[in-house]
Amino acid sequence: GLVIVWNVLLAPYTLGEPLTFERKLSAALICVGTILTGFFGSHDEPNFTLTEYLALFSRPAACAYYVVLVLAVLFLLRLSLYGKIQARGFYVSSLAGLLAGNTFTTKASVELLECVLENEAVGCDDNPFLTVWPYLLICGTLLFSGGSLLILALALRDSEALMAITVFEGCMIICG
């Protein structure tokens, strides 16, 4: 979340973009929210096996989330392509943030890799990489992370950096 704050503070000097009252207030609110999240947010890091991840990712609530995610991506794509030209940067930045906030596949991929490398992990399936699932999770990570950065680069071509980065980070935080 502090990426936005640094962007707001440095953009007037590095990019010559104006620092308005609204941007200062937004940066302050984000800074306070980030600090409060650090104090009051969850600090538990559960570790799952491949079987547990598959059960987690196939729950009805997760499937409903995937449907909403696909609809949101399609909606933002439509607005990005056919919406008002003045708001295109906002829509494209929102789409990039939406994808970046959905890197749940990254944690799963890394944990499965740790499971294989550390051989002593409790509850680890034999070798999850002998199935297709870890590879699908890695592809999801590349799609969400790499795709979001590519889309953000497109947004930055046509938009003010302060707006594009702020919208990107905000959507990423909300979706994450």
Residue pairs with C-beta under 8 A, 6 or more apart in sequence:
1 30
1 31
1 33
1 34
1 37
1 169
1 173
2 30
2 31
2 34
3 165
3 169
4 26
4 27
4 30
4 165
4 166
4 169
4 170
5 27
5 30
5 31
7 161
7 162
7 165
7 166
7 169
8 19
8 23
8 24
8 26
8 27
8 162
8 166
9 19
9 27
11 17
11 19
11 161
11 162
12 18
12 19
15 161
15 162
17 160
17 161
17 162
23 162
23 166
26 166
47 111
47 121
47 123
48 56
48 108
48 111
49 115
49 123
49 124
49 125
49 128
50 112
50 115
50 125
50 128
50 131
50 133
50 134
51 125
53 108
53 111
53 112
53 133
53 137
54 133
56 62
57 108
69 98
69 102
72 98
73 95
73 98
73 99
76 91
76 92
76 94
76 95
76 98
77 95
79 87
79 88
79 91
80 88
80 91
80 92
80 95
83 91
88 158
88 159
89 155
89 158
89 159
89 160
89 163
89 164
90 159
90 163
90 167
92 151
92 152
92 154
92 155
92 158
92 159
92 164
93 152
93 155
93 159
93 163
93 164
93 165
93 167
93 168
93 171
94 167
94 168
94 171
95 151
96 148
96 149
96 151
96 152
96 155
96 168
96 171
97 148
97 152
97 167
97 168
97 169
97 170
97 171
97 172
97 174
97 175
98 148
98 171
98 172
98 175
99 143
99 144
99 145
99 147
99 148
99 151
100 144
100 145
100 148
100 149
100 152
100 168
100 171
100 172
100 175
100 176
101 171
101 172
101 173
101 174
101 175
101 176
102 144
102 175
102 176
103 141
103 144
103 145
103 176
105 137
105 138
105 140
105 141
105 144
106 141
106 144
106 145
108 137
109 134
109 137
109 138
109 141
112 128
112 129
112 134
112 137
113 129
113 134
114 121
115 121
115 124
115 125
115 128
116 124
116 127
116 128
116 129
128 134
129 135
148 168
148 172
152 164
152 165
152 168
155 164
155 168
156 164
156 165
